[in-house]
Each structure stands twice: as structure tokens, then as C-alpha cells.
Amino acid sequence: MKTMDLAMYIGGEWHHGGGPRLDVVNPATAEPLATIPDGTAADLDSAVASARRGLAVWRETHPRVRTQVLFRIAETIKARAEEFAHLDGLNLGESMGTGMWTMHDVVARRFEYYAGMADKIRGDSFVTPGRFLSYTLREPIGVTGHIVPWNGPLWIGSRTIAPALAAGNSVVVKPSSEAPITMLKFAELCVDAGLPPGVFNVVTGRGSGIGDLFATHPGFDAIYFTGSTVVGRRIMEMAARNNVKTVMELGGKSPNIVFADADMEAALDGAILAIFANSGQICVAGSRLLVQESIHDEFVARLVEKAKAITIGGPEDNAMMNPVISAAQKARILDYIEQGKKVARLVTGGGTPADPKLQKGFFVAPTIFDRVPNDSVIAQEEIFGPVLSVSSFRDFDDAIAKANDTRYGLASAVWTENAKTAHLAAQAIQAAQVFINHYYTAAFEVSRSPYKASGSGMSEGPDAIYEFLNQKSVSVKIGESTWG
Ligand code: NAD
């Protein structure tokens, strides 16, 4: 297959850049798929300047028109869903079904949701003491920078891009150099939908190159970062030097708690989905399974049977699990597996699948470790691959103590038939999301904010829009002041 030579999208035009190019690889075959420019400081300057010009137009655009443009983006994504899903399949190794779900039920859905909010942004009025009338103005923040991870360019990117545009901001995005393709294609679609030039820009390049420059660029009014906790912390430190606002969606090591009274079959399927969906490359993956001691042995035996039945393949194979994104990520996961073997019992998987067809791409077998000490590396660090750490607990208090014994706080799940246990656990767990008797939810209508090292700021739903608006208070003297 001929490789695609892709360009950055700046100020309504495609820029190939004069510098070196980076390879984008198909993870299912390890073959080159595309090349992208390794963007420079000058490219970023140009994108930020173009976003500043775009902002002047977009923030003055009638909110009703912003609504219409965002709805058109949603419509176009749905109309071109197959093409986008195919490209994500090539770039991420995921199946067509996952890609189609992403385009229809995540990306288009988010644009529809925030399209509906663009013309409903409002302030409040107050009669304040001392004969003043006061009111608030909500205004776009300005030029917003968005740094996106590889596990879903548009799946993750739309979470901040849609509300940013709805609120009247302009956008500069840096997708991961490993997965930039659908974000660049998305720029095409924005033009077709009528977004004025400069409002949406995409720069490409290495995280340690143009990514680092993002965090220190004085032209951004806010930076929205989704990625690992290590890189997020670095960006917060650098952005603080310019007093630039940051919103962070970072890593996780989410506990999935199964009480003895749970519906065991449902909990087993949930535990498999929680860790092996998208080959474990989901920030909210249920990577720590805590099972009540009295059912632990039976649960783990049945879990292993289910894990062994998982089919593995590339995007065309209609398999349940696909490759991980890169050779480097595979090596990192295998390293964690070796560390796990020293402290816990490997009950299935533990390396590259045996199938000869899976030797070239970046495939890792579904792997489960049992009796994992909670202070071990594989119980504490985010592996971001198909590796599950299982341990047991005695009672409710022990379950909560183990669940919260992590620096992360992104997601969690509780499986029980007892409503009181479920709701008490939901209150006690320190995490942004609690799934009860299921794992994963598509509730984009519900806002949440991460706990602990998993980030800061609101995402999804109605409250997320405030992360993209400044609020100003205006007070008008309407009579003789009654203040002493
Ligand atoms: P990463 O932190 O390595 O990279 C994320 C983005 O930051 C990429 O675009 C990358 O190029 C860029 N980057 C890397 N180094 C940089 C630097 N020094 N300066 C500026 N930018 C830099 O993460 P990843 O490996 O792409 O993605 C996996 C991580 O993302 C996991 O930790 C996962 O939990 C997290 N994630 C979190 C969420 C969430 O909603 N909380 C969603 C998806 C992924």
C-alpha cells in the first residue's frame, strides 16, 4: 500500500513543512502507513497566529450560526463514518465496528451535544448590596491548545474540541505522532461544514518537540491535555510559567470490585471487557480486579477460561482484541509482564500470542496475574495494555481501602446485588466515575472531574463548557451607595 504523505492544517491551508518527516506505522502489520511533518517552532507560531485571527471571527459569529456549523460537523462525520473508521483501523489497529461506534456514538454525538449548547451560554444578574446591579458575562477563553493521546484521535480529541468551538474559542490541536491521521482528515471536514479559516488548526510532530513548545507558547490562553500523568505534570509545570490555564485528563489504574453477592456471569463478562476492550488501551480500563475472598478461586478460574477464548487479530479479522499501538508500547507492556512474574501468579497470557500470523504486528496476549500485592509495580502503575492484576478482599472496608490505595482516581466499578453496598461504595471510592453492575458507560451527558493524579478540571456534559469560558462580573451603580 502506498504511504500517505500528510500535511499540517494551518489557517485554512495545508502545510507540508520544510523539515524532516516522521513515519506513522500500521500496528497490525508493522508496515509504514503515512508520513507527517515534524512541526517546528515556526509552524506552531504560525498556527497560533492563525488561531488568533480565527478567534476574532468566531467569537463574533452569531451563536446560532456556531450551532449550525457544529451540527454540520456531526452530520458530515456520520456521512463519512466508514472512511474515518477505516483510517482509524489502519492507524490504531482497531476493528471497523469500534471505529463506526466511535464516529457515530462518540464523535458525532459530542458535536451534536455541544452544538445545542452554543446558543444557550448565559450569565446571571444579581441585585447586590449598596445599590449596585451586577451581572456576569461569559466569554470565550481565546486561543485554546489541545494535546491528544494516540488511543483515539477523535474519540478523545472531540471531548475538548467540541465544547471549545461551541463556546466561541479557536483551536490548535496536536495529535499524537503515532495516531494523527483522522485528526488531519477532520480538518477537511471542518472546512466543508463552514468553519471559518483559522478557527481550527492541526500541527503535527513529536511530543518532545512541538508538544513541549505548546506548553511554553505565550500565545495560548488555555491548554487541554489528555495523556499520561508524567507528561501532564510536565505540561502543567511549563504552562504555569506563563500563567496559562490547564485542564488535565491523565492516567488511571481503576479498581473493579466484585462482591460475593454479585451476578457472577455479568461480573465476569464485565471484568473481561474492562481490561481487554481496545487491548487495555483505555484510560478508564479496569486494570485492578478486586474479588471477595469467598468467591475468588471460582471467579479467577472462570475468568481465565473467558480470557483464553478471546480472539486476536488485525482490523479486518473481526477479532475481539487487536494490536497495541507501537513496538515501543509492546516492549513496555512486556517489561511490566516480566516484573509481574516476579511478584504474582501468572494465570494466563504473558507475552506475544502463539499464532504465527500475529508475530509481525504489535500483539500482546490477554494476560492475567493473580494474588498481586497491592504495593507492587503491576498493581500501582498504569500499564495501558491487556494486563490485569487480580487480588482479593475480606469485607467492604478492606475492598474500599484497597480500591483507594492508588495515586490515580479516574474510574471504578462495583458489582453487587445489594443497593446499600453499591451506593456506600460509590461514596467511598475516590474516582471520577463509578460504574455499578456494568463497566464503561457512554453517558456523555454527565459531567465529572478526575481525582488525585488522574487530572483536574471538568469534562463531558453541561459543566464542561465552563472550562472553555471566562466569567466576568460587571457591577453598575444604580443609586446613592448605602455602604458606609
Ligand atoms: P502521552 O502522555 O505519552 O502523550 C499524550 C500526548 O502528549 C501526545 O500527543 C504526545 O505526543 C504528547 N506529548 C508527549 N510528550 C510530550 C511533551 N514532553 N510535551 C508535550 N506533549 C507531549 O500519552 P499516550 O501514550 O499518547 O496515551 C496514553 C496515556 O493517555 C495513558 O496514560 C492514558 O491513561 C492517557 N489517557 C487519558 C485519558 C483520560 O481521559 N483521562 C484518555 C485517553 C488517554
Boltz pocket constraint, residues with backbone or C-beta under 6 A from the ligand:
constraints:
  - pocket:
      binder: B
      contacts: [[A, 147], [A, 148], [A, 149], [A, 150], [A, 151], [A, 156], [A, 174], [A, 175], [A, 176], [A, 177], [A, 205], [A, 206], [A, 207], [A, 208], [A, 209], [A, 210], [A, 211], [A, 212], [A, 213], [A, 214], [A, 215], [A, 226], [A, 227], [A, 228], [A, 229], [A, 231], [A, 232], [A, 234], [A, 235], [A, 249], [A, 250], [A, 251], [A, 252], [A, 282], [A, 283], [A, 284], [A, 382], [A, 384], [A, 410], [A, 454], [A, 455]]
      max_distance: 6.0
